[in-house]
Amino acid sequence: MTATATGPVRAATTEAASRLRPNEVWRIVRLHAVNPSIFFGVPAMVLGGAWAITMVIALILLGSGVPMENTGFRYSWAVLSPQWYLIVVGVQAVSYTFPFALGFGATRRDYWLGTGLMFVLASVLYALAIATLLLIERATGGWGIGAGMFDALWYVGADWATAFYSTFALQLLVLFIGAGVTTVFMRWRMKGMLTLAAGAMALILGVIALLTFTGSWEPLGDWLGSIGVVGVFSLLLLTALAWAGAGFLVIRRATPR
């Protein structure tokens, strides 16, 4: 009787786990959005703070008579200021909600799909904001004082679509790196983190050594220049998808703290 009773239950559970359940996936998205300040509020504050500091610096330079075209705003990294926090967002998104979601009956696949969808939505909104602010900055001549925050780095000369795509790819990569690292900790705890850090360091040093000893730095730079901004960020987008896939494989056997 026990075997007969548990057989259908196991079959039903397996079938439920193998089906795509949009309602459950969307429930995970809503779970992440319970505290919108994590995904949207704090990054907006960081970006706004960086903009305010940039404007103050520009006003100081303007008041001192320094020609604005010689100030080097085009090399400013202020436009990337929220990215450092967004790695933390990827970590928090998993570490705070994963145990809670499983406690309410979500499968690991539903959870990871919902988390990925939330990352995509956040990346789209952030990319829309950056690309639009870039056009506003250009249209106003640097906010009326010749200052530049968004029209910097690879955004210089980029159109709206390129700015949107590159920001989206970078945002998604940062979020999935944070989430992927967290799944490693949940699965293997500190031993996994140390192994991941050592492996990443060994890989970076190995690539640097290979490029150095083979004299491939210049050809690599030429190749990256040939594929352009869209090509480079397409590589970053593929890397983000690789992190997403690896994170799913790890979280399937991760245990909540």
N, C-alpha and C positions, 0 to 999 in steps of 0.2 A: 504493500500500500504506500509506503514511504517513497519508493522509487517512482511509483505511478503518479504520486501527487507532486513530487518535486520536478519531474520531467517537463510537464507543460509549463511550470513556472520558470524554469531555466530557459526553455525555448522562447517564452514570451519576453523574458528579460534580454536575451540575446537579440531578438528581433527588434526590440525597442532601442537597444544600443546601436544597432546597425542602420536604423532609419534616420533620415534627416528630419529633425523636429523643429520647424521654424519658430513655433511659439516658445519652446524652451530656449532656443538660441537668443530670441529677442528678450526673454526674461533675464538672461545674463547681461545683455546690453543695458537693460533698465537697472540692474543691480549695480553696474559700474557707474551709472549716472545718478545714483542716489545722492552722492556728494559731488556735484558738478565742479566744485572748486579745484578738485584734484586734476581733472583733465583740461579744464578751461579757465577757471578763475586765476589760479596761481601763475600759469604760463602767460596769461594776458597781463597780469601785474608785473611779471618779470620783463616782458616786452615793453610795456609802458614805461617802466622805470628806466630801461636802457635808452628808450627814445628821449625821455626827459633829460637824462644825463648828456646825451648827444647834443640836444638843443642848448643846454647850458654851456657846454664846451664851445659850440659854434658861436654863441653870443659873446663869450669871452674873447675868442679869436677875432670876431668881427669888430668888437670894441677896441681891440689892440691894434687894429689896422692890418692884420695879416691877410693877404689875398686868399680867398676861400678856395681858389683852384689849387693852391699849394698846401692844403691842410691834410691831404691824404685820407679823406673820408672814404674814398673808394676801396680802401684796404681795411676798413673797420670790420671787426667781427661782431659788432653789436647786434646785427640782425640774427645771429645764431645764439644769442644769449639764452633763450628758453630751452635750447636743446640739452643743456647740462641738467636742467631740472627734469626734462621729459624722460631721461633714463630712469630717474627715481620714480616717475609716474608708472613706467612699465613694471618696475619692481613692486610698487604698492598695489597696482591693479591686480596682480596675482596673489601676493602674500596676504592681502586683506580679505579678498573675496572668495578665494578657492575653497577654504574650509567651510565657509558659510554656504556656498552654492552646493557643495556635496551633501551638506547636512539637510538641504531641502530637496534632495532627490535628483539633482542634475547629474548627468553623466559627464565623464571627463571630455568626451568629444563635444557635447553641447557647450560645455564651459569654454573650451578652447576656441570653438567657432564663434561663440558670442563675444569672447574677449577680442578675437581678431577683427570681428565686425566693428566693435567699439573703437579699436585702433584705426581702422579705415575711416570711420566717420570723423574721428578727432583729427586725423591727418588731412582729410578733405577740408574741414573748416579752417584749420590752421593755414593750409596752402592758399585757400581763398583770401584769407586776411592778408597774408604776406604779399601775394601777387597784386591785390587791390591797393594796398598801402604803397607799394612800389610805384604804381601808376600815379597815385595822388602826389607822391613826393616829386616825381618828375614834372607833373602838370603845374605844381606850385613853385617850381624852381628851388627845390630843397626847403619846403615849408616857409618860403618867403625870405629866407636868410642865407640860402646857399648851402645849408647843411645836408649831409647825406648819411642815412642810416640803412635804408633798404636797397638803395641803388649802389651796392657794394659787392665786392668779390665777384662771383660768376653771374650775379644779377645785372651787372653793368652791360648794357646793350641787349639784355634779354627781353623778349616780348612777354605778354601776360601768360600765354600758355606754357612757355618754357619755365617761367618763374613758378607757376603753379605745379607743374610736373616735378621739377627738381625739389621743391619744398615738400611735396607729398611723399616722394621716394625717401628723402632724408628723414622725415618725421616717422614714417613707418619703420624704417630700419632702427632708429633709436628706441622706439617703443618695444619692438620685438627683441632687441638685444637685452633690454631690461627685464622683460618677461621671461626670455629664455634662460638667462642667468638664474633667475629666481626658481625656475623649475629644476635646475641642476641642484640648487641648495635643498629644495624639498625632497628630491629623490635620494641624494647622497650626502646631504648635510656638508659639514666643513671639508671633509675629505674630497668631495666632488668639486667644491669651490677651489681648493688648492690645486687639484689636478687640472681644472679648466684654466686657471690662471697660468700655471706652468706650461700647459700645452699652447696657450695663446702666445705667451712670451717666446717659446721655442719656435713657433711658426713664424712670428714676426721677424725674429733674428735670423731664421733660416732664409726667409725671402730677401731680407736686406743683404745677407751674405751672398746669396745667389746672384742678385742683381749687380752687386759690387764686383764680384770676382769675374763675372761674365761681361762686364761693361755694358749692361743692358739698361742703365738708368735713362740714357738719352733716347734709345729706341722706344722705351716704354712711354716717356714723355711725348714723343712724336706720335705714337699710336693713340694715346689718350687725346691729344690735340686733334687728331684726324677724325675721331668719332664724335667730338664736340660735347657740349654740355648734356644734351639729351642722351647720348650714348653712355657717358660716364654715370649719369644717374639711373640709367636703365640697369647698369651693373649693380648699383646700390639697391635697386628695387629687387633684383634677383637675389641679392644677398639677404634682403629682408625676408623674402619668401623662404629661403633656405633656413633662416633662423626660426621662422614660423613652423616649418615642417619638423625641424629638430626639436623644438619646444613641445610639439604635440607628442612626438615619440617618447620624450622623457616624462611628460606629465601623465601619461597613461598608467605609469606605475609609481607616481609620486604620492606621498602620504602627507596629509595636512599636519601642521604642527599642533 
